[in-house]
Amino acid sequence: MKTPSPRTGHRRIRVVRNLQVLTVAPARSPRCQADARRVAARLTYLRRVTCRPVLIVPPGAADRALGADADVLYICAHSYPGPQPEGFLDTDLTALHRPLTANALILDTCWGAAPAVRRTLAALRPARLPPLALLAPTDQAPFDHHVLAGPLLEALLTGPRSGSWAERLTEAKTTALATAELAAHTRRDWARWQVYAIPGTRTTKIRIPGKFSLKETPLGPTT
């Protein structure tokens, strides 16, 4: 039998998978749905990016969004009633339970970075995963901000795929704000939008063949 000669000069081809992005809006807000669709339309033709159809979330079903299997989530939602929000996408914060595995979350709603929301996101985030990168306003956002979301997501999804997601999100915000497209929107007070790295505190069981299940140790408190 003839032995095949070894291949010389063979280089391993690195396959770069598409980033998965999902845009979300609540069922009772046609305005948010229209804004989310505008953002999604900009992302449809990006290279190495898969933009899923806009997810419309009915009341009580926010887990469908936060628990979605995607790299990046953009959620365009209605404002909370005050700086101490009790709900999220028309769902009580205490009712959320599905694990949050996305790498980055852009939360386009007033008080999206309120402490109560960040604590909830940390409790949903598996401790074994890197911190969640969150971009959201800390208080009331008096204008529609989907005009930032489009350029920001383009910069995030097409930029370098290295560094932490919080660093990448910060760089994407800087890049987006430097575009001519946003030059006419300086009065929208983009400084309200901050990036947070949120370590997960959700413990899950790890099953090792032939061993008892172990529990993970939380990484620490919410940033």
Disulfide bonds with the S-S distance in Angstrom:
none
